[in-house]
């Protein structure tokens, strides 16, 4: 999936959760000094930035199908080699990297097994491939309150709970199907404070991802009903959203 939004919009919507997730994910993936690493589906660079804090910029590579995100990463992280491309056909030679990572990406891949297989292809023998996806199926991702309210107002809503990797154990299944060995799985959690309900709600109006797309299909009355129901279900501001992601790591 290619996001047809600007980097700033994505930062406001999902970056507030993906940025604090990145160090936890990099730790789980085993990123260490001396490695060459690839950030697959890098978006505007939440994980890329974390990788450049751990490694020289010329040891960090990134790829994303969205032109706006590729441009943002090139501007934000000089020295990182960033290419435009899809996970299912990575524009890199085989066995180039020590670690390939996909943060919050597998559920947007057209073919997750092929995408993970490509990550394995470009990773050296003994290297690691790691992925994580929010726990949308369990309602414990950062959008749980939003999707629960949307379903209560519209039983036909298509949320993200059925997407690849969004339920416990599924990422591990996908990695094994792609050919990874010694697969390990865990959960990663972040706590993000929101100063006001408006600060939490307004990014949903930016059209980012499935949630933003859904909001854009609603008329003003429907949006107001959804907004008010979310407000009722969230604590009084300031409040903290605790979000959980499923993560899996396998070896080549």
N, C-alpha and C positions, 0 to 999 in steps of 0.2 A: 504494500500500500504506500502510495506517495502522498504526503500531506501538502495540500495546496494552500498553505498558510505561511505567514512570515515567521521568522525565528522568534521575534519578540512575543508574538501571540502564543506560540507554543511554550515559551518560557513562562509566561504568566499562568497558563493553564496547567501544564504538566511539569514544567521545570521546577516548580516549587516542591514537588515530591521526588522527581528523578534525581535532582542534584544531591540531596542527602542520602539517597539510596546508593549512589555511585561508589562511594568509598567502601561500603559494606559489600557490594557486589564484587569490586576489584579484589578485596581481601579474599572472598570465597573462591574467586577464579584463580588465585595464586599468582597474581601479577607481582613481579619482582625485578629488581635492577638487573640489567644485562639482557633482558628479553626484548624481542620485537613483538608488538601486539597490534591486533586489528579490532577496531570498533565497528561492528556491522549494524547498519541502521542507526547511525550515530545521531540523527536528528540535529539540533543546533549545538550539540556538544556537551551535554551534562557529563557523560562518562568520559568523553575525549579530554575534557579539562582535568578530570581527576587523574587520568592516565599521564598527562603531561606534568602533573605535580609529582609523579613517582618516577618517571622515566624521561630521558632527553626527548625533545620534540621529534627528532629524526628517527626515533625508535617507535613512534606511534603513527599508525595508519588508520584511515577511516573511510567509510563508504556509506552512501545514502542515495535513495532514488529521487529525493526532492531537491530541485535546483536551489531553492531558497536556503535550505539547510546546508548544502554543500558550500554555498557562498559564505554563510555565517561562520562555519567552522574554519574556512580558509582565512577569514578576517580575524577571528578571535584567537586562533592558535597557529601563528606563523611557525613554519618548520614541519608541521604535521602534513603528511601526504594524504590529501582527501580526493576521492574519486566519486563520480556519480555512477550508481549502478544498483542492481537489485541483489538481494541475498541469494536468490536462486541461480544467479550467474555472476559470481564475484569476479571483478576485473583484476585478478591477481594470479600469479603463477602458483603452482602446487608447492607445498612445503616451504612457504615463505615466513611463517610466523611461529612463535612459541606458544602464544595464547590468542584465541579468537573469542570475542565476547559479543553477546547480543542482549543489551539491556532494554526490556520492554518493547521487544520487536517481534518475537516468534509468533505472537497472536495476530500480527498484521501480515505475515508472510503468505503469499499465494499458495505455496507448497512448503509447509514447515520442515518436512523430512528432507526435501531437496535442499532447502536453505541451510539446514544444519549439516547436511552432507557436504555442501560447498565449504562450509566453515572447517569441517574435518579435512577436506582436500587441501586447503591452503595452509594447514597447520602441520608442523614437522612431527615425525614419529616421536612419541613420548610427550608431545605437547598437549595442551588442554583446550577444550571448547566448553564455554559456559554460557548459560542463558538464564534470564529471569523474566517473569510475567506477574503482574498483580493478581492477587487472589480474587478475581471477579466472580468466580463460581461460588465462593464462600461468602461473598459480600464484604470481605475484609480489606479490599483495596481502597484507594483514596476516593473512589467514586461510588462507594457502597450506598451512602445515604441518598445520593442523586438517583441512582438506578432503582433503588427500592421505592422511592417516591414516584418515579415515572411509571413503574409497573403497577402501582396501586391506582394511579389515575388512568392508565391505559394498559389493559391486560395483553394487548397485542404488541407492545413495544419490544423491539429487538435489542437487547442489551449486549454486554460483552461476556456473559457468563459461559457461553458455549464456544468461545474462541479457543484456539490451540494454546495449551499450556496454562490456562486460567483455572484449572482444578488441580488439587493436590495429586502428585505422582505423574501427571501427564507429560511434563517436560522430560522426565526421565524416560518415559516410554518412547517419546519422539527421538531422543538422543540415541537410545539403543537401536531403534529402527533405522537410524541414519548410519549406524555402524560404530558408534563410540563404545569404548570398553571401560570397565571400572567406574560406572556412573555413580555419583554421589548426589544426594538431594538434601535440601534444607529449606528453611524459610528465613526471609530477611525482613526486618521491620524498621519503619521510620515514624517519628512523631513530628508533625508540622503544626505550628501555632498560627492561627488566623486572627488578626486583630479585630475583625468585624465580620458580620454575615455578608455584607456587600463585597468585601474583599474576597470572600470565598465564592460568592455567586457570580460576580461579573465576568470572570474568565470563561464561564460556560456560554457566554454570549458571543464569543470570538470565533465560533465555528470550527474548533479544533477537535479532531478525532470523532468517534461515533457519538459521544455525548454532545459535543458542540453541534454536530450535524443534526442530531435529533432536536435539539432546542430550536435550531433554525427553521424546522418544519412546523413549529407551533405558532399559532396566532397569538396576539397580545394577551388575550384572556387565558388561553391555555398556559402560556409562559408564566403568567401571574399566579395561577393555581399551583403550578409545579414549584415555583419559587417560594410561595407561602408555606407549602407543605414541607419543603426542605427546611425552612426557617423554624417551623414547629418542632422538627425532629433533631435539630442541632442544639447543643448547649448555648447558654448565653455567652456572648463574646466578652473577652477573647476566649477562644476554645482551641483545643488540640485535636487534630485528626490523626489517628494512629492507622497506618497502612501496612499491610503485609503483602509480600511478594513470594512466590514460589521460585526456587532456584535449583538448577541442576548443572553438574559439571562432569564431563567425561574425557577420557584420554584417547588419543589417536593410536 
